[in-house]
Amino acid sequence: MGVLALNGGEPVVKSTLGKRWPIFGESEEKALLEVLHSGEWNCRDKVAEVGEAFAAYQDAKYAVPLANGTVALQCVLKAAGVNAGDEVIVPALTFVATATSVVLVNAVPVMVDIDPLTYNISPEAVEAAITPRTKAIIPVHNGGYPADMDAIMEIADRHGLRVIEDCAHAHGSQWRGKGVGSIGHLGTFSFQIGKTLTCGEGGMVLTNDQELAENAARFANLNMRMTNLQAALLLCQLERLDAQVETREQNTAHLVAGMKAIKGVDPIPRDDRVTRWCFYYWDFRYIPDEFEGVPRSRFLEALNAEGVPGGVGAHGQPIYQEGPFADMDFFDQLGSARKGSLYEEEIDYSKVYCPNAERVYAEEVCSLTHALFLGGVDDMEHILEAFHKIRNNTDELKQ
């Protein structure tokens, strides 16, 4: 029998870390029953209220609450004037909906590489991908960590492009003290069940531009609207968010400090301009060469056996390697722009190569879900203990 739980040893964690998600109570029950008994399930009063509240929370002037985060992306693309055959630059590491939303408005997603330290879209890669057909850039705040909005906005301004922030992971995150989603021309959010602000399903468009807000509202009006039931739940969850963010920030700081003593597991270096980091999942770097050559898959297997649920980020491999783009069925089914009158060049995502994205996905990125950080400091100590235990017994992982 080995020391590691993977080999029959006693696991470090013997109970659930963090908190069960989602967190709810009497306030949510009361709010839902109030709407239920009113019969105004699809009325707009709660929807308008939550739009105003969330826009203020993220430092935006205007909000359009919607049914989910994916339709929010489609909505802002249309509001921004993206037309059939236009190109939209997206990161290679993101949820596939960031790119499929572009296809759904008959435009063409152009996938570019990431910054190897932050796992966000690389501004240099964005600049290199711009063509006369480029209309917009969609930076995704991966895991809630803000992308380099200074560089992205500067590039967009020089080339006359729209910036659409995909903030599905980043409720409450701030860049230079300003809420994400209010920095670009438009921002989108998801309130799906796993997100740090949730109403089961829901979405939101934010902007500081009145014309863009009106465009988005017109496009969304018929079949994308949020219901009063969703809005009532979201208002209650928004009241809980600040306290949850504070708990996560405190626990993260404790974990980062402890990880400095463990060779081979490195937190993402935090840019001073990231003044608030509210994460959907917390990424860290696993360095096999500093872990006696043990592959990441073996490390994660050992970590999970010790009772710490770790993964490789929420969305896995680069999106050009995923089904919709790897086999192009998505384009064929929709009859979208591939080649012809709308687009002169044939689209073939099998030719896309983003070395940083592929290496990070295959070898390096590890993540912990946000709910793990809602417990006490003792939970962080358990995670650190598991890291130490595995690092001190790498010989067992090589067997």
C-alpha positions in Angstrom: 0.0 0.0 0.0 1.3 3.4 -0.9 1.2 6.8 0.8 -0.9 8.4 -1.8 -4.7 7.8 -1.8 -4.3 6.8 -5.4 -2.3 3.8 -4.2 -4.4 2.9 -1.2 -3.3 5.5 1.3 -5.5 7.7 3.4 -6.9 10.7 1.5 -6.2 14.2 2.8 -9.8 15.4 2.4 -12.5 13.3 4.0 -15.5 15.7 3.5 -16.7 18.0 0.8 -14.6 21.1 0.2 -16.2 24.5 -0.1 -20.0 24.8 -0.5 -22.6 23.0 -2.5 -23.7 25.1 -5.5 -26.0 27.0 -6.0 -26.5 28.6 -2.7 -30.1 29.7 -2.0 -32.6 30.2 0.9 -35.8 31.8 2.0 -35.2 35.0 0.0 -35.2 33.1 -3.3 -38.2 31.1 -2.3 -40.1 34.2 -1.3 -39.2 36.0 -4.5 -40.2 33.1 -6.8 -43.5 32.6 -5.0 -44.3 36.3 -5.3 -43.9 36.1 -9.0 -45.7 32.8 -9.2 -48.8 34.0 -7.4 -48.9 37.3 -9.3 -49.4 35.4 -12.5 -47.1 37.9 -14.2 -44.4 35.3 -15.1 -43.4 37.1 -18.3 -44.0 40.7 -17.1 -41.0 43.0 -17.4 -40.9 44.7 -14.0 -38.4 42.4 -12.3 -36.5 42.1 -15.6 -36.0 45.8 -15.8 -35.0 46.0 -12.2 -32.3 43.3 -12.5 -31.0 44.9 -15.7 -30.6 48.2 -13.9 -29.0 46.6 -10.9 -26.5 44.5 -12.8 -25.6 47.3 -15.1 -24.8 49.5 -12.2 -22.8 46.6 -10.5 -20.6 46.3 -13.6 -20.3 50.1 -14.3 -22.4 50.1 -17.4 -25.3 52.5 -18.4 -27.5 50.1 -20.3 -28.6 46.5 -19.9 -30.7 44.0 -22.0 -31.6 40.9 -19.9 -31.9 37.8 -22.0 -32.8 34.1 -21.9 -29.2 32.8 -21.8 -25.6 33.7 -22.5 -25.5 32.2 -26.0 -28.3 34.3 -27.4 -26.7 37.3 -25.7 -23.6 36.7 -28.0 -25.8 36.5 -31.1 -27.7 39.6 -30.0 -24.6 41.8 -29.6 -23.1 40.6 -32.9 -26.2 41.8 -34.7 -26.3 45.0 -32.6 -22.6 45.7 -33.5 -23.4 45.5 -37.2 -21.7 42.2 -37.9 -23.1 41.0 -41.2 -22.9 37.8 -43.4 -19.3 37.2 -44.5 -17.7 39.5 -41.9 -14.8 38.1 -39.8 -14.9 38.1 -36.0 -11.7 37.3 -34.0 -12.1 34.9 -31.1 -9.7 33.0 -28.8 -8.9 29.4 -29.5 -9.5 28.5 -25.8 -13.1 29.3 -24.9 -16.5 27.7 -24.8 -17.5 26.7 -28.3 -20.5 29.1 -28.2 -18.2 32.1 -28.5 -17.5 30.9 -32.1 -20.8 29.2 -33.0 -22.6 32.4 -32.2 -20.6 34.1 -34.9 -21.6 31.4 -37.4 -25.3 31.8 -36.4 -25.2 35.4 -37.7 -23.6 34.1 -40.9 -20.2 35.6 -40.1 -16.8 33.8 -39.9 -15.0 33.1 -36.6 -11.2 33.6 -36.9 -9.5 31.7 -34.1 -6.3 33.0 -32.6 -3.8 32.0 -30.0 -3.7 32.8 -26.3 -1.2 34.5 -23.9 0.7 31.5 -22.4 0.6 33.1 -18.9 -3.0 34.3 -18.6 -4.7 31.8 -21.0 -6.6 34.8 -22.4 -6.6 36.0 -26.1 -3.2 37.3 -27.2 -3.3 40.9 -28.4 -0.4 40.2 -30.7 -2.3 37.3 -32.2 -5.3 39.6 -32.6 -3.3 42.2 -34.5 -1.8 39.6 -36.8 -5.2 38.2 -37.7 -6.9 41.5 -38.8 -7.9 41.6 -42.4 -10.1 44.0 -44.4 -13.0 41.7 -43.6 -12.6 41.9 -39.8 -15.5 43.6 -38.0 -15.2 42.7 -34.4 -13.0 41.1 -31.6 -14.4 38.9 -28.8 -12.0 38.8 -25.9 -13.1 36.1 -23.4 -12.2 36.7 -19.8 -11.2 33.1 -19.3 -12.1 31.7 -15.9 -13.0 35.3 -14.9 -9.5 36.6 -15.3 -9.7 39.9 -17.3 -8.1 39.9 -20.7 -5.6 42.8 -21.5 -8.3 45.3 -22.3 -5.8 48.2 -22.7 -4.1 46.5 -25.6 -7.3 45.1 -27.1 -9.1 48.5 -27.1 -6.0 50.2 -28.6 -5.9 47.7 -31.4 -9.6 48.0 -32.0 -9.5 51.8 -32.0 -6.7 51.9 -34.6 -8.5 49.5 -36.9 -12.1 50.7 -36.4 -13.3 47.4 -34.9 -16.0 46.6 -32.4 -15.0 44.9 -29.1 -17.5 42.5 -27.6 -16.4 41.2 -24.2 -17.5 37.6 -23.4 -17.9 37.8 -19.6 -19.6 34.5 -19.1 -17.0 33.6 -16.4 -16.4 37.0 -15.0 -19.3 38.4 -13.0 -17.8 41.1 -10.8 -14.3 41.1 -12.2 -12.7 44.5 -12.8 -9.9 45.9 -15.0 -8.4 49.1 -13.6 -11.3 49.4 -11.2 -14.0 49.1 -13.9 -16.3 46.2 -14.3 -15.7 43.9 -17.3 -18.5 44.1 -19.8 -18.4 47.9 -19.6 -15.0 48.4 -21.1 -15.5 47.2 -24.7 -18.3 48.5 -26.9 -20.6 45.6 -25.7 -20.4 42.9 -23.1 -22.3 39.6 -22.5 -22.9 37.5 -19.4 -24.3 34.1 -18.8 -26.3 33.1 -15.6 -26.3 29.4 -16.3 -26.5 27.1 -13.2 -22.8 26.7 -12.7 -21.9 30.3 -13.0 -20.9 32.5 -10.0 -24.1 34.5 -10.5 -27.0 32.3 -11.6 -30.7 32.0 -12.1 -30.5 28.6 -13.6 -30.4 30.0 -17.1 -30.2 33.6 -18.2 -28.0 36.1 -20.0 -27.3 39.9 -20.2 -26.0 42.4 -22.6 -24.3 45.5 -21.2 -23.1 48.7 -23.0 -22.4 52.3 -22.4 -23.7 53.2 -25.9 -27.3 54.1 -26.1 -27.6 53.3 -29.8 -26.0 49.9 -29.3 -28.4 49.2 -26.4 -31.4 50.1 -28.6 -30.1 47.9 -31.4 -29.7 45.0 -29.0 -33.1 45.5 -27.4 -34.8 45.5 -30.8 -33.0 42.3 -31.9 -33.8 40.5 -28.7 -37.4 41.6 -28.3 -39.2 38.7 -30.0 -37.6 35.5 -28.7 -34.6 36.1 -26.5 -36.2 37.8 -23.5 -35.6 36.9 -19.8 -38.7 36.1 -17.8 -39.8 37.6 -14.5 -39.1 34.2 -12.7 -35.5 34.3 -13.8 -35.1 38.0 -12.9 -36.6 37.5 -9.4 -34.1 34.7 -8.7 -31.2 36.7 -10.1 -32.0 39.7 -7.9 -31.6 37.6 -4.8 -28.4 36.0 -6.1 -27.0 39.4 -6.8 -27.4 40.4 -3.2 -25.2 37.4 -2.2 -22.5 38.1 -4.7 -20.2 40.6 -2.9 -19.9 38.4 0.2 -19.1 35.4 -2.0 -16.5 37.3 -3.9 -14.8 38.5 -0.7 -14.7 34.9 0.6 -13.2 33.7 -2.7 -10.6 36.5 -2.8 -9.5 35.7 0.8 -9.2 32.0 0.2 -7.4 32.5 -3.1 -4.8 34.8 -1.4 -4.2 32.1 1.2 -3.8 29.4 -1.4 -1.5 31.4 -3.6 0.8 32.2 -0.6 1.0 28.5 0.3 1.7 27.4 -3.3 4.9 29.4 -3.4 6.5 26.6 -1.3 5.5 23.9 -3.7 7.6 23.4 -6.8 5.7 22.6 -10.0 2.3 24.2 -9.3 2.2 27.9 -10.1 -0.7 30.4 -9.8 -1.4 32.6 -12.8 0.6 35.8 -12.2 -1.9 38.5 -11.4 -1.6 41.8 -13.3 -1.8 44.9 -11.1 -4.5 46.1 -13.5 -6.7 43.2 -12.5 -8.3 45.0 -9.5 -10.9 42.3 -8.9 -10.8 38.7 -10.0 -14.2 36.9 -9.7 -13.7 33.5 -11.2 -15.9 30.8 -12.5 -13.0 28.4 -12.2 -9.5 29.2 -10.9 -6.7 28.2 -13.2 -3.2 27.4 -12.2 -0.2 26.1 -14.1 1.2 22.6 -13.7 4.8 22.3 -14.8 5.7 18.7 -15.4 9.5 19.4 -15.6 9.3 20.7 -12.1 7.3 17.8 -10.9 9.8 15.0 -11.6 8.4 14.7 -15.1 5.0 13.3 -13.9 2.4 14.1 -16.6 -0.5 16.3 -15.7 -3.0 13.5 -16.2 -1.3 11.5 -13.4 -1.1 14.6 -11.1 -4.8 15.3 -11.5 -5.6 11.6 -10.9 -3.7 11.8 -7.7 -5.2 15.1 -6.7 -8.8 13.8 -7.1 -8.0 10.7 -5.2 -6.9 12.9 -2.3 -10.4 14.5 -2.3 -9.6 17.7 -4.2 -11.7 17.8 -7.4 -9.4 19.3 -10.1 -9.8 19.5 -13.8 -8.3 21.2 -17.0 -10.6 24.2 -17.2 -14.3 24.3 -18.0 -14.1 23.9 -21.8 -11.2 21.7 -22.8 -9.5 21.6 -26.1 -9.0 24.4 -28.6 -12.4 25.0 -30.3 -11.1 24.4 -33.8 -10.5 20.8 -32.7 -14.1 20.4 -31.5 -16.9 18.7 -33.5 -18.7 21.8 -35.0 -15.4 23.2 -36.4 -13.3 20.0 -36.8 -15.8 18.4 -39.2 -17.5 21.6 -40.4 -21.0 20.0 -40.0 -22.2 23.1 -38.2 -21.5 25.3 -41.3 -23.1 22.7 -43.6 -26.2 22.3 -41.5 -26.8 26.1 -41.4 -25.8 26.8 -44.9 -23.6 29.5 -43.5 -20.8 31.5 -45.3 -18.1 29.1 -46.3 -17.1 30.1 -49.8 -18.9 31.9 -52.6 -20.7 35.3 -52.9 -20.3 36.0 -49.2 -16.8 34.8 -48.6 -14.1 34.4 -51.1 -11.8 31.9 -49.3 -12.7 28.4 -48.3 -12.9 27.9 -44.6 -10.9 25.0 -43.2 -10.3 24.9 -39.5 -8.1 21.8 -39.7 -5.4 24.2 -40.9 -5.6 26.3 -37.8 -2.7 25.9 -35.4 -2.4 27.8 -32.1 0.7 26.4 -30.4 0.1 28.0 -27.0 -3.5 26.9 -26.8 -2.7 23.3 -27.8 0.2 23.0 -25.3 -1.7 24.6 -22.4 -4.6 22.3 -23.0 -2.6 19.2 -23.4 0.0 19.6 -20.7 -0.3 22.6 -18.4 -3.6 24.1 -17.3 -5.3 22.9 -14.1 -8.4 24.3 -12.5 -10.5 24.4 -9.4 -14.2 25.3 -9.4 -15.4 28.5 -7.7 -17.5 26.6 -5.2 -14.4 25.1 -3.6 -13.4 28.6 -2.5 -16.6 29.4 -0.5 -15.6 27.5 2.6 -13.1 28.4 5.3 -9.4 28.8 5.3 -9.2 25.2 6.5 -10.3 24.1 3.0 -7.4 25.9 1.5 -5.0 24.2 3.9 -6.4 20.8 2.8 -5.7 21.7 -0.8 -2.2 22.7 0.1 -1.7 19.6 2.1 -2.8 17.5 -0.9 -0.3 19.4 -3.2 2.5 18.8 -0.7 1.7 15.2 -0.3 1.6 14.5 -4.0 4.8 16.5 -4.6 6.7 14.6 -1.9 5.6 11.2 -3.3 6.2 11.6 -7.0 8.0 8.2 -7.0 4.6 6.5 -6.5 3.2 8.3 -9.5 6.0 7.0 -11.7 5.4 3.4 -11.0 
